[in-house]
Amino acid sequence: MKEKNTKSSEASIFEMAFGGKDDVYHDKYATLVGSLIIKQARTSANLTQMQLAERMGVSQPRVAELEKASLLRGLTLSTISRAAEACGFRIEIKLIPRVK
């Protein structure tokens, strides 16, 4: 039986951002993370999917689709940022050196 990939989340995110051996895996992982960020932002802001949809200018089914980790294509940072801003948050990405 083949051993599962046990890389840390940090390594996976780094490889996803800068290219890796399994782009399909990384695309699915990025979609999962993006979906979780959108749902967490919406629930933290005490918004329904319909309220978020109105703020984003999209339909409620589109918000439901964005929150599903089973999307066929990856989410863009732009879409995740738009959703977060509509919930009163902002996305911040930092490059922090590792301490050895």
Contacts in CASP RR format, 6 or more apart in sequence:
PFRMAT RR
TARGET T0000
AUTHOR 0000-0000-0000
METHOD contacts of the structure
MODEL  1
MKEKNTKSSEASIFEMAFGGKDDVYHDKYATLVGSLIIKQARTSANLTQM
QLAERMGVSQPRVAELEKASLLRGLTLSTISRAAEACGFRIEIKLIPRVK
5 25 0 8 1.000
7 15 0 8 1.000
12 26 0 8 1.000
12 29 0 8 1.000
13 33 0 8 1.000
15 21 0 8 1.000
15 26 0 8 1.000
16 26 0 8 1.000
16 29 0 8 1.000
16 30 0 8 1.000
19 26 0 8 1.000
20 26 0 8 1.000
27 73 0 8 1.000
27 74 0 8 1.000
30 74 0 8 1.000
30 75 0 8 1.000
31 69 0 8 1.000
31 71 0 8 1.000
31 73 0 8 1.000
31 74 0 8 1.000
31 75 0 8 1.000
32 69 0 8 1.000
34 75 0 8 1.000
34 80 0 8 1.000
35 66 0 8 1.000
35 67 0 8 1.000
35 68 0 8 1.000
35 69 0 8 1.000
35 71 0 8 1.000
35 75 0 8 1.000
36 69 0 8 1.000
37 80 0 8 1.000
37 83 0 8 1.000
37 84 0 8 1.000
37 91 0 8 1.000
38 63 0 8 1.000
38 66 0 8 1.000
38 67 0 8 1.000
38 75 0 8 1.000
38 80 0 8 1.000
38 83 0 8 1.000
38 84 0 8 1.000
39 67 0 8 1.000
41 83 0 8 1.000
41 84 0 8 1.000
41 87 0 8 1.000
41 88 0 8 1.000
41 89 0 8 1.000
42 49 0 8 1.000
42 52 0 8 1.000
42 63 0 8 1.000
42 67 0 8 1.000
42 83 0 8 1.000
42 87 0 8 1.000
44 87 0 8 1.000
44 89 0 8 1.000
45 52 0 8 1.000
45 87 0 8 1.000
45 88 0 8 1.000
45 89 0 8 1.000
47 55 0 8 1.000
47 87 0 8 1.000
49 60 0 8 1.000
49 63 0 8 1.000
49 64 0 8 1.000
49 67 0 8 1.000
50 60 0 8 1.000
50 63 0 8 1.000
52 63 0 8 1.000
52 83 0 8 1.000
52 86 0 8 1.000
52 87 0 8 1.000
53 59 0 8 1.000
53 60 0 8 1.000
53 62 0 8 1.000
53 63 0 8 1.000
55 86 0 8 1.000
55 87 0 8 1.000
56 63 0 8 1.000
56 82 0 8 1.000
56 83 0 8 1.000
56 86 0 8 1.000
63 83 0 8 1.000
65 71 0 8 1.000
66 75 0 8 1.000
66 79 0 8 1.000
66 83 0 8 1.000
77 91 0 8 1.000
80 91 0 8 1.000
81 90 0 8 1.000
81 91 0 8 1.000
84 90 0 8 1.000
84 91 0 8 1.000
END
